[in-house]
């Protein structure tokens, strides 16, 4: 009689053969814990430049949790209802209920950004039955053991869908399984309840649920559940950082990539249902007693909730469940999951807003405008240090950014304004996270993306690599082909940059080192990316000719991460969260803060 180890191996081989057999033809069937799903075979060579694999398998709209409507609204995600037979997984599932984006898109930019933001998005409707994911893989054998990369989309926690981001190019060029997910947005993401098991953070709990699905199922799609990397951009990047802080996520992933943003602000106080009461009242519900309010809210349609809500940027909640303390305290105390971390920013993040508002500050900015707008620019700093004195901080910021420049040069002042927005909104927190995580003896790699893409000639001349620009290169958009020609007019150097960045990302996911090509489908002669350590503070300048450097924005980082905390009396901050009223945390002040249009 065979021993149990031999039996397990035989079973695995049998399952592998079964999966391979199912993969013949134009479709593929894979088993999940809820039932079988049928994906399709995608031929890569006609539409993707020089892929390593001539076909991949794509599965779309696989439910990882049940619908969150009705009685399950504002509750933790539940397992999906199992199905019999084979579920069609060849079309995207519904995106999560959301309002239209408030950000305009230039007509010239729409077809360019549409290659991922509009990718497979127009065909999907929105609902609360949206907790689904997509899988891209070139090998569905359970013995493939490919690294897994789980994408968390951006959109300010208020818009977006995983289906907008194409995983075809990454999966066609690399031994990797790509997973893109949906999660609840807006009020469905952030409203609080008084229920003890999960009083808030529902969108983050969805992300946890998706990672649990990956652990239970990804081997059947050719992935290794012991090599899971989460990656995201903007609010998706902030989600990644919060998952690094959450005990609920421990063991569900092993590496993390944050592109343009980490969350090191305080969270909201648990049990603050003022915003929930505001939405309930606007939707025609009573606000007392509490049970009647929640029953009424859960009886409304998603459209009623969206109509009653107000746009805004939701704060995570320190609930003793998903977050045990304020994010800034967790970072300060080094109470983070010990996972390898690759993270970085673009060198002109705020240029994105200057581009979509077209003429904003095209003629420069006066020193008076700079100074008058500081209460808006520093809004989030005030949240981080609620006991600090803004009247002390503002003169220090003026001195730091305008003290050594010609204040009569409107363009120089504007450039300092852009640097301020980059530093306070993105770079300082990213550097602080790199410093903290590297102190825990895990591998950390930092970057600054610096290339202004040639396909954006309509953007203001003074805008460099802005928010979202690196997405084109991470997802291989320059390598898309159409009718035997390149689909978008990227240069050959830009296509090489995309190949380099994809290789760095997948190498890191596979080996914890962007330079290590072990297990790669192909090897590239790319620049060596040094590891960030507390002593070296090394980072990679990602550009057409990438190179290493140290101490990104050294003087400014010392100002924000060392000088400002002392100015604002950090030693006096002991509360685990801040209380922000719904009216103050509403859309008008946030939009003013973001636009800084004074």
PyMOL commands that set and color helices and strands:
alter all, ss='L'
color gray80, all
select helices_A, chain A and resi 4-22+70-72+107-113+162-164+168-173+186-190+202-221+235-245+247-249+274-282+290-299+302-308+327-332+351-356+367-372+374-377+379-384+390-402+410-438+469-474+477-479+492-511+554-567+570-572+587-595
alter helices_A, ss='H'
color red, helices_A
select strands_A, chain A and resi 27-32+35-43+55-63+86-88+95-96+126-127+132-137+146-152+176-181+223-233+255-259+267-269+317-318+340-346+444-449+481-482+485-486+538-542+547-550+577-578
alter strands_A, ss='S'
color yellow, strands_A
deselect
rebuild
show_as cartoon
